[in-house]
Amino acid sequence: MDIEAMRRSAEAPVDATAADLDGVAADLAAAFTDDAMFDWFLRADAKKSAARLKFFQFIVRNMGFGVGKIERPTTGGAAAIWMPFEWLGPQPLSAELRALPVLLGATGLARFGRLAAMREDMDKHHPMERRHAYLWFLGVAPEAQGRGVGSRLLKVGTDRCDAAGLPAYLETQTERNVALYRRHGFEVISEHRCRADAPLMWSMWREPQPVEA
C-alpha cells in the first residue's frame, strides 16, 4: 500500500461509484476491526469478521450510496460517509424490515439487544434542532492509520460544510479520535453509554468556520 499516494489523493477524494462499493465496505470493515463498540455488539463467534463485512456492505449499498456522500481516495484504503440532515430520524418500516436480517446476522440473537440499545442511545443524544451534516463513518485501513489520511478526508468534508455555512455532527467511541476531531473544529457536547457494560461514546458538534476570501 502506497501511503504517500493515499495521503495525496485523500486531499481531493472522489465520490464512490457503484463499482467502488465493495472496496469501500472492505476498507471500513478493516478500519473498524478493533473498534470497541463493534466488538461490543457484533457476534463473538468465528463468523464475526464476515459479519462485520456484511454489515458494512449493507450500510454502504443500501443506506449510504445514493442518499449520502461517500468519499474515498482514488487509491482506496479509506472512506468517509456523510449523511444529509433530511435522512435523520425514524426510518420507514420497509427499510427497517430490509435491514433486520443483516443486523441479526451481524449480532446474533444474543447481542441484538446491544445494537438496539446503541441505536436508541445515539438517537437520544443526536441534536435535531438545527439542520447539519452528519459524519456517519470515517475509516482508514489499519496499515495507513495515524498517517494523516483520515485527517485529510475529514478536512474535505468540513471545508464543504464551511462553504455552505452548515454545522456538522459525529459520534466516536475511540478516545484518541476526540483530539483529532477537536483539531478540525468539533467539540464534545455529551459523553454517554447506552448500557452500563457498553463502551463510552462521545458526541461532537462543529459550528461552520469562516471561509477565507
Secondary structure, DSSP 8 states (H G I E B T S, - for coil): --HHHHHHHHTS-EE--GGGHHHHHHHHHHHTTT-HHHHHHS--STTHHHHHHHHHHHHIIIIITTTSEEEE-TT-SEEEEEE-GGG-S---HHHHHHHHHHHHHHH-GGGHHHHHHHHHHHHHHS--SS--EEEEEEEE-GGGTTTTHHHHHHHHHHHHHHHHT--EEEEES-HHHHHHHHHTT-EEEEEE-SSTTS--EEEEEE-------
